[in-house]
Amino acid sequence: MARNPLVRAAWVCVLAGSSVAAQQKSLQPDAPIEASLGPKESHEYVVTSRANQAFDIVAEQRGLDIVLTVIGPTGEPLMQVDGAADDQGRGGSEVAHVRAVEAGNYRVRIALFDRPDHKPGKYNVTLTAVRDLTAEEASNAKSERDITAIEVRWEKAVDNADVPTMDSILRSDAFALGPYASSSRTRKQVLDGWASTAEESAKRGATRTHTIAEHAIRAAGDMAVSTGRFLLTTTVKDGEAKYSGQFVHVWGRDKTGWKLVADYSLPFGRTPRPAGTPASVPLAALSPCVGTYRFEQDNTFIDIKVDGANLVAQWHVPVQEPFTVPLAAATQTTFYGPNESEYVFVRTADGNVRELLILGDGPATRAIRQRVAH
């Protein structure tokens, strides 16, 4: 069961509101420690690492919904993990893959996620997969630390709509991707958008703050990707508004150092397309979509047919009579169904359609086009 991302993103509050156990225990390789954890508490463990080592922290949830945070030797948070969703968030394991550049003590903090339905339970934490980093991994880990510092500046600039700082961090060929192609923006459009935000915020006397959860960075040579969840709060005189979502940053390194190439940000869930006039799609573009598409998880299948100048989908669901729904074109590959659902036909490089994705309020569902007998 999915958990509320608006609450899930506010992880800073979890750490700030918990009391850390007075005594830290040392984690040793492949020597699990089991413990019980109560509300408003957190436990800390220490991993003593040599320089340029890799190790994993595995925290198995046994009736608890925990947040796992790793803090470096100088006190900077390196990563936070909160992704296990078994048993409505109280099962499964949280796993942190750590690349330790510096020698020293790495703190592992385990806290309960702040949710109203806490239940008694235990967790089991283990240090595992300890090894030396390769030279390439060590170089990449250093890059990740450098990018982390730049991202702190970027996030502060986001809160303040500080366009000059953003301008200094964005690379000359930077861009922003949106949830659909027409919402993508150039570097100039990104900066113009933030300038407009700064002007509007000044007029309204608005202030912005945000927190980030499940933040991770991975570098590979002269490129890197970072991702995370965010909760953005805008405060004005008569109240506040909250906006949550997820982001992906693409970083590139040139002779001037690391620069932000792409900022891809979108709200949780599916982002509806803006309302507009249905697209006119030629018959030649509709024809490759025609066929039978079968779902992988059950015996449901869909027959896609051409009806006049558009498509229709005839559903065949077990223990139900077949029913037909019209599809209105948004693009040559995306069509609207009932309740703003989207039918997306996935084409191969040669233009043939191989599968159908159906996007609704929940996870996307996938149906594979059946081969046509000749």
VODREN-860760 format. One line per field, with one value per residue (C-alpha): residue in three letters; y, x, z; residue number from 1. Coordinates in steps of 0.001 Angstrom, whole numbers, plus 500000, padded with zeros to 6 digits. Layout:
r (Ala; ...)
Y (Y; ...)
X (X; ...)
Z (Z; ...)
k (NUM; ...)
//
This chain:
r (Met; Ala; Arg; Asn; Pro; Leu; Val; Arg; Ala; Ala; Trp; Val; Cys; Val; Leu; Ala; Gly; Ser; Ser; Val; Ala; Ala; Gln; Gln; Lys; Ser; Leu; Gln; Pro; Asp; Ala; Pro; Ile; Glu; Ala; Ser; Leu; Gly; Pro; Lys; Glu; Ser; His; Glu; Tyr; Val; Val; Thr; Ser; Arg; Ala; Asn; Gln; Ala; Phe; Asp; Ile; Val; Ala; Glu; Gln; Arg; Gly; Leu; Asp; Ile; Val; Leu; Thr; Val; Ile; Gly; Pro; Thr; Gly; Glu; Pro; Leu; Met; Gln; Val; Asp; Gly; Ala; Ala; Asp; Asp; Gln; Gly; Arg; Gly; Gly; Ser; Glu; Val; Ala; His; Val; Arg; Ala; Val; Glu; Ala; Gly; Asn; Tyr; Arg; Val; Arg; Ile; Ala; Leu; Phe; Asp; Arg; Pro; Asp; His; Lys; Pro; Gly; Lys; Tyr; Asn; Val; Thr; Leu; Thr; Ala; Val; Arg; Asp; Leu; Thr; Ala; Glu; Glu; Ala; Ser; Asn; Ala; Lys; Ser; Glu; Arg; Asp; Ile; Thr; Ala; Ile; Glu; Val; Arg; Trp; Glu; Lys; Ala; Val; Asp; Asn; Ala; Asp; Val; Pro; Thr; Met; Asp; Ser; Ile; Leu; Arg; Ser; Asp; Ala; Phe; Ala; Leu; Gly; Pro; Tyr; Ala; Ser; Ser; Ser; Arg; Thr; Arg; Lys; Gln; Val; Leu; Asp; Gly; Trp; Ala; Ser; Thr; Ala; Glu; Glu; Ser; Ala; Lys; Arg; Gly; Ala; Thr; Arg; Thr; His; Thr; Ile; Ala; Glu; His; Ala; Ile; Arg; Ala; Ala; Gly; Asp; Met; Ala; Val; Ser; Thr; Gly; Arg; Phe; Leu; Leu; Thr; Thr; Thr; Val; Lys; Asp; Gly; Glu; Ala; Lys; Tyr; Ser; Gly; Gln; Phe; Val; His; Val; Trp; Gly; Arg; Asp; Lys; Thr; Gly; Trp; Lys; Leu; Val; Ala; Asp; Tyr; Ser; Leu; Pro; Phe; Gly; Arg; Thr; Pro; Arg; Pro; Ala; Gly; Thr; Pro; Ala; Ser; Val; Pro; Leu; Ala; Ala; Leu; Ser; Pro; Cys; Val; Gly; Thr; Tyr; Arg; Phe; Glu; Gln; Asp; Asn; Thr; Phe; Ile; Asp; Ile; Lys; Val; Asp; Gly; Ala; Asn; Leu; Val; Ala; Gln; Trp; His; Val; Pro; Val; Gln; Glu; Pro; Phe; Thr; Val; Pro; Leu; Ala; Ala; Ala; Thr; Gln; Thr; Thr; Phe; Tyr; Gly; Pro; Asn; Glu; Ser; Glu; Tyr; Val; Phe; Val; Arg; Thr; Ala; Asp; Gly; Asn; Val; Arg; Glu; Leu; Leu; Ile; Leu; Gly; Asp; Gly; Pro; Ala; Thr; Arg; Ala; Ile; Arg; Gln; Arg; Val; Ala; His)
Y (500000; 503378; 505789; 509492; 511160; 514550; 513180; 510827; 513654; 515570; 513407; 516225; 516408; 512726; 513271; 516531; 515100; 511966; 511414; 509494; 506580; 507629; 504768; 504030; 500435; 499394; 497430; 494570; 492735; 490108; 490423; 491460; 493414; 493147; 495909; 497339; 500981; 503181; 506393; 509580; 507511; 506819; 504484; 505164; 502721; 503312; 501810; 502451; 502532; 502914; 505416; 504290; 501432; 500297; 498708; 498081; 498721; 496461; 497215; 494581; 495918; 493603; 495412; 498865; 501567; 502940; 505578; 504771; 507668; 507485; 510404; 510920; 511469; 515263; 515251; 515629; 513383; 511095; 509382; 508527; 505395; 504853; 502767; 499388; 498996; 495418; 494999; 498590; 499967; 497842; 495004; 494486; 495903; 499373; 499114; 501850; 501367; 503482; 504513; 505859; 508202; 509342; 507176; 507571; 506777; 506639; 507001; 504925; 506414; 504402; 506205; 505480; 507194; 509701; 508071; 507882; 504109; 503006; 499427; 497694; 495885; 495218; 495668; 493864; 495870; 494333; 495610; 493619; 493611; 495370; 495777; 498223; 500650; 500391; 503451; 504340; 504001; 506132; 508888; 508735; 508834; 512018; 513522; 512657; 514597; 517605; 517515; 517238; 520585; 522191; 520785; 522468; 525792; 524901; 523983; 527187; 529133; 527340; 528472; 532061; 532110; 533276; 533504; 534622; 531582; 529294; 530901; 530115; 526449; 525656; 524601; 526548; 523726; 523064; 522271; 521071; 518079; 517880; 514939; 515339; 516624; 519973; 520987; 520726; 524029; 525568; 527059; 530569; 529477; 527903; 531093; 533287; 531098; 531516; 535263; 535406; 533345; 535720; 538738; 537166; 536047; 539572; 541017; 538557; 538586; 534836; 532713; 529226; 526364; 522741; 519466; 516557; 512846; 509699; 511730; 509749; 510720; 508475; 509624; 507828; 509644; 513073; 512583; 512053; 511713; 512660; 511963; 512551; 513470; 516962; 518786; 522478; 524873; 528376; 530679; 533896; 536110; 534197; 530671; 528212; 525804; 522520; 520854; 517493; 515628; 513969; 515224; 513967; 516118; 515320; 516683; 517068; 517936; 520121; 522239; 524587; 521748; 520187; 521917; 521100; 519984; 518922; 519518; 517089; 517679; 516484; 516024; 512636; 510680; 511236; 514776; 515407; 517157; 520651; 520707; 521390; 520582; 516863; 516149; 515152; 511938; 510587; 507083; 506002; 506769; 505005; 501769; 500523; 500713; 498269; 494822; 492698; 493589; 491104; 491956; 489973; 489516; 488025; 486936; 490429; 491666; 494689; 494863; 498230; 499161; 502182; 503866; 506643; 509057; 507712; 504591; 502543; 500026; 496898; 495377; 491643; 491063; 487635; 487153; 490344; 491170; 492902; 496678; 499381; 502832; 505611; 507002; 510683; 511554; 513752; 512962; 510320; 507874; 509000; 508832; 509809; 507204; 507506; 509435; 511121; 507815; 507745; 504971; 505186; 503071; 502228; 502091; 500375; 502167; 500991; 502474; 499268; 499233; 496582; 497365; 499523; 501418; 502566; 505404; 506123; 507205; 504191; 502436; 502080; 498812; 497160; 495057; 493313; 493345; 489808; 488603; 488602; 485234; 485331)
X (500000; 501444; 502193; 501474; 504436; 503535; 504256; 506993; 509115; 509282; 512108; 513945; 511071; 511570; 515192; 514600; 511813; 513603; 516004; 519167; 520097; 522951; 525301; 526426; 527146; 529781; 528641; 530942; 530843; 528107; 527221; 523540; 522127; 518447; 516685; 513262; 512532; 509882; 508203; 510301; 513499; 516364; 519328; 522832; 525511; 529092; 530963; 534710; 536020; 539363; 539640; 538183; 536039; 532584; 530031; 526290; 523986; 520931; 518120; 515383; 512007; 510026; 506775; 508365; 508493; 512015; 514165; 517868; 520346; 524128; 526236; 529871; 532891; 532593; 528877; 527391; 524423; 525528; 522246; 518850; 516914; 513195; 511906; 510817; 507073; 506337; 503516; 502338; 505800; 506527; 508339; 511192; 514690; 516150; 519573; 522224; 525154; 527982; 531198; 533482; 536109; 537477; 538677; 536755; 533526; 530351; 527190; 524139; 520950; 517730; 514487; 510794; 509033; 506532; 503152; 500078; 499643; 502894; 502932; 505445; 508157; 511826; 514496; 517696; 520697; 523731; 527009; 527794; 529636; 532737; 535450; 537984; 536851; 538444; 540381; 537464; 534922; 537078; 537273; 533509; 532863; 534937; 532868; 529696; 530935; 531764; 528317; 526632; 528154; 526967; 523472; 523287; 523873; 521325; 518598; 519199; 518908; 515629; 514202; 515265; 514584; 518207; 518605; 522294; 523341; 521283; 522889; 526350; 525484; 523662; 525829; 525584; 523593; 521338; 517647; 514661; 512530; 508862; 506480; 505579; 507643; 505916; 506682; 510463; 512329; 515589; 518184; 516868; 513286; 514360; 516040; 513196; 510754; 512679; 512980; 509199; 508814; 511111; 509127; 505793; 507095; 508304; 504893; 503072; 505623; 505966; 508805; 509749; 511387; 511781; 513116; 514541; 514180; 515724; 518499; 521107; 523948; 525910; 528802; 530427; 533421; 532415; 528676; 526502; 522844; 521168; 517614; 515327; 511898; 510997; 508383; 508161; 506296; 505317; 504230; 502236; 500387; 497128; 498517; 500798; 500741; 502633; 503838; 505583; 507316; 510466; 513453; 516321; 519406; 521921; 525419; 528321; 531983; 534028; 537156; 535230; 534109; 530709; 527670; 523971; 522908; 519300; 516756; 513860; 511181; 507596; 504899; 504074; 501602; 500630; 500723; 497699; 498313; 496868; 493417; 493457; 491921; 492174; 494925; 494162; 496025; 496277; 495042; 498577; 499619; 496583; 496984; 500160; 498263; 495577; 495813; 495279; 497168; 497320; 498150; 500916; 499325; 495927; 493736; 492538; 493183; 492244; 491393; 492384; 490424; 490041; 486636; 486368; 489244; 490130; 490710; 488472; 489522; 487404; 488147; 487853; 487881; 487285; 483718; 482515; 480863; 483233; 482907; 484222; 485612; 486516; 490051; 490715; 494148; 496498; 499463; 500152; 501120; 499050; 495249; 492788; 490429; 487704; 488450; 491511; 493376; 496042; 496705; 500327; 501441; 505162; 506836; 510048; 512721; 511104; 507714; 505956; 503961; 505061; 503164; 500494; 500865; 497746; 498302; 495704; 495760; 497834; 500863; 501020; 499763; 501403; 499886; 501974; 500841; 500223; 501945; 499759; 499496; 500461)
Z (500000; 499025; 501848; 501848; 500076; 501533; 504985; 503871; 502488; 505761; 507104; 508813; 511309; 512134; 513082; 514914; 517054; 518261; 521111; 520255; 522473; 524742; 523933; 520391; 519481; 516991; 513946; 512978; 509624; 509373; 513078; 513182; 516104; 517029; 518955; 519799; 519065; 520648; 519447; 519570; 519897; 517562; 517831; 516556; 515559; 514445; 511521; 511722; 508176; 506490; 503660; 500353; 501582; 500551; 502842; 503091; 506031; 506009; 508474; 508454; 509636; 511909; 512512; 512488; 509826; 510122; 508457; 507983; 507835; 507347; 508639; 507628; 509901; 509670; 510536; 507061; 506142; 503308; 502513; 503864; 502960; 503441; 500585; 501940; 501513; 502609; 505139; 504584; 505312; 508377; 506624; 504218; 504555; 504228; 502545; 502380; 499984; 501417; 499667; 502395; 500976; 504334; 507186; 510412; 512203; 510119; 512201; 511319; 512701; 512883; 513745; 513480; 510636; 512022; 511430; 513674; 513540; 515188; 516404; 518676; 516789; 516316; 513704; 512842; 511568; 509870; 508414; 505299; 501945; 503341; 500706; 499297; 496637; 493226; 492041; 489780; 492601; 494914; 492292; 491757; 495505; 495769; 492952; 494849; 497875; 495689; 494068; 497457; 498448; 495198; 495675; 499077; 497290; 494604; 497096; 499074; 495806; 495060; 498397; 497782; 494011; 493793; 490011; 489957; 492008; 489773; 486736; 488144; 488793; 485527; 482601; 479340; 477686; 480684; 480335; 482346; 481423; 482273; 482597; 478921; 476005; 475518; 479114; 478649; 478972; 477804; 480146; 479478; 480149; 483438; 484636; 483357; 485273; 488506; 487937; 487582; 490768; 492659; 491481; 492407; 495822; 496579; 495709; 497955; 500763; 500345; 501725; 500568; 502448; 501547; 502857; 500894; 501629; 500173; 498588; 496649; 494294; 491960; 489781; 486858; 485425; 484163; 484673; 487720; 488655; 491916; 492965; 495910; 497197; 498281; 500311; 499384; 501690; 500577; 503420; 503002; 505456; 505237; 505365; 503634; 500716; 500418; 497242; 497177; 494431; 493227; 491288; 489163; 488592; 485847; 486454; 484042; 484670; 482351; 482810; 485130; 487422; 488102; 486607; 486625; 483158; 483680; 486412; 486076; 488689; 488898; 491530; 492969; 490922; 487330; 485968; 483723; 480431; 480171; 478578; 474868; 471513; 470657; 468159; 464573; 463796; 460225; 459536; 458666; 462255; 463742; 461793; 463588; 466904; 465804; 467346; 470436; 473618; 476482; 480099; 481736; 485153; 484187; 481271; 480426; 476889; 474768; 471089; 469577; 466453; 464176; 464343; 461775; 462448; 465884; 467965; 470241; 472886; 473402; 476810; 477472; 481226; 482816; 484167; 482451; 479180; 476713; 476698; 474385; 475207; 472734; 472704; 471951; 470542; 472570; 470298; 467664; 470422; 473443; 473666; 476388; 477779; 480444; 483652; 482103; 481820; 479116; 476599; 475415; 472442; 472623; 469222; 468169; 466146; 462894; 463863; 464865; 468104; 470560; 473786; 475381; 478670; 480511; 482980; 485628; 489259; 490336; 488848; 485072; 483623; 480624; 477856; 475174; 471542; 470289; 467180; 464091; 462336; 458631)
k (1; 2; 3; 4; 5; 6; 7; 8; 9; 10; 11; 12; 13; 14; 15; 16; 17; 18; 19; 20; 21; 22; 23; 24; 25; 26; 27; 28; 29; 30; 31; 32; 33; 34; 35; 36; 37; 38; 39; 40; 41; 42; 43; 44; 45; 46; 47; 48; 49; 50; 51; 52; 53; 54; 55; 56; 57; 58; 59; 60; 61; 62; 63; 64; 65; 66; 67; 68; 69; 70; 71; 72; 73; 74; 75; 76; 77; 78; 79; 80; 81; 82; 83; 84; 85; 86; 87; 88; 89; 90; 91; 92; 93; 94; 95; 96; 97; 98; 99; 100; 101; 102; 103; 104; 105; 106; 107; 108; 109; 110; 111; 112; 113; 114; 115; 116; 117; 118; 119; 120; 121; 122; 123; 124; 125; 126; 127; 128; 129; 130; 131; 132; 133; 134; 135; 136; 137; 138; 139; 140; 141; 142; 143; 144; 145; 146; 147; 148; 149; 150; 151; 152; 153; 154; 155; 156; 157; 158; 159; 160; 161; 162; 163; 164; 165; 166; 167; 168; 169; 170; 171; 172; 173; 174; 175; 176; 177; 178; 179; 180; 181; 182; 183; 184; 185; 186; 187; 188; 189; 190; 191; 192; 193; 194; 195; 196; 197; 198; 199; 200; 201; 202; 203; 204; 205; 206; 207; 208; 209; 210; 211; 212; 213; 214; 215; 216; 217; 218; 219; 220; 221; 222; 223; 224; 225; 226; 227; 228; 229; 230; 231; 232; 233; 234; 235; 236; 237; 238; 239; 240; 241; 242; 243; 244; 245; 246; 247; 248; 249; 250; 251; 252; 253; 254; 255; 256; 257; 258; 259; 260; 261; 262; 263; 264; 265; 266; 267; 268; 269; 270; 271; 272; 273; 274; 275; 276; 277; 278; 279; 280; 281; 282; 283; 284; 285; 286; 287; 288; 289; 290; 291; 292; 293; 294; 295; 296; 297; 298; 299; 300; 301; 302; 303; 304; 305; 306; 307; 308; 309; 310; 311; 312; 313; 314; 315; 316; 317; 318; 319; 320; 321; 322; 323; 324; 325; 326; 327; 328; 329; 330; 331; 332; 333; 334; 335; 336; 337; 338; 339; 340; 341; 342; 343; 344; 345; 346; 347; 348; 349; 350; 351; 352; 353; 354; 355; 356; 357; 358; 359; 360; 361; 362; 363; 364; 365; 366; 367; 368; 369; 370; 371; 372; 373; 374)
//
